[in-house]
Amino acid sequence: MTGSTERVAIVTGASRGIGRAVAEALGQSGHLVVAAARERNAEGTVEAITGAGGRAEVATLDVTDTEAVSDLVGDVVKRLGRVDVLVANAGIARDQLLLRLKREDWDQVLATNLTGVFSCVQAVLRPMVRQRSGRIITISSVVGQMGNAGQANYAASKAGLIGFTKAVAKEVASRGITANVVAPGLIETDMTKALTGDGRDQWESLVPLRRLGSPADVAHAVSFLASDGAAYITGQVVGVNGGMYM
């Protein structure tokens, strides 16, 4: 990276779970974190970062609003002079067997999980190209690699992220920008809290490490990919899944 010693990182979906853990990890590693989420929901994340001595600011963002995404990135660059890291984490699930899946639920998941990432990445590319440096990290899922019954829409969106990110990596590598994917497995988040008893045991049996991961496990991988230590890594899928998918 070049320029300012303080790197600016935008994290979408930063209000809870993986997004919050990623934002806090980047704050701890010296980034000024723009914690983006709907309706200023990331205020708690910003308080945690600043309370630990880091720098952060909250941003209201719906990633399906392309104009809002562009405005946010433009404002960040205007005020802070640069954007060094984008972690495209915002995502939703609308699970249902394909025979019963409503077109609306298909469209909403693709709009948020895939098209929303396209908008965010496209918006940060111009300043990153101008800087001749940058880190783009998209958050996919093990489901995008191995599929899962009842999640055709979610799996399609997360698999799409892998192809998208690899294409971006090839386009911008000559400008000193890397683009990588982190694909979490079963992580302790609001999405997995519904797993209890035998259901939880059944899922854990699919994980060689015999436990669900934590948001911090994912955040460590993202933080590394955002660092100078990952300067020669691009177009890769980093699985954080306890061995669930090999």
Phi, psi and omega in degrees: 000152180234170175088221185306143178286340177261115182277146181253126181238130173257127179239120178268155183063040190269011186279335185200174173055225183299316182300317179294316180298320178296314180300316180294320179295319179292324175297320179292333181269010171100005177279148165275115189261127170263104184269107186254137176195171178292142169051043177056028182291350181268013180300321178297323178296315179297318179298321179295319181292311182292327178295334178268007177096003179268182179241135181201158174218152183267148177221136175270126184207132167251111187293346177279353177263095186301320180295321179294322177298312180299318180296319180298311181297318178299320179293318179299313181295320180296316185276321187256349173089351185189167167219121187258329185224134168240124171248106183271093188249336186304132180197159178226165174230141174224079191282139176186147174301145187303322181298337182249359185290126179281144179302324179300320180287328173297310184297318182295319180292316179293322181296321181278308191282334183242304181294324177299322177292318175307313181298317181294315181294316179300322182293323183275346186296319184299309178295326179292320177297319179297322178284338189060040176194154177164159177231122175247123182230118179256148181254108179264220181193153173301333178296329177289344180261325186239354180076165176197133180301136179086004181227040181301319180292314181295315180297319179297317181294319183284326174293321177300324178300324181295310178297318179300312184293323177296320178296316178299318181304319180289326182292323192248002183301323182291349179260011178078018181253133176254152178221120182224163180244137167249126183244094179291155172263228178280112184242144179290092178224182178301329181292330184258358180297335181289346179282117180223161173054229183297326180297317179294317180299321181296316179293317181297331179294341178277352183255115180307326179282356172060037174200158171282150177279170177252158174305327179296326178301318179289318182300324179299317180294317180296316181300321178295314181296336178276352187267169175297333181295343181254021186298336182254020179244119177207151180071022185252155173250115180261111180276127175242080192221012179065017181091007182300325178232123182234000000 
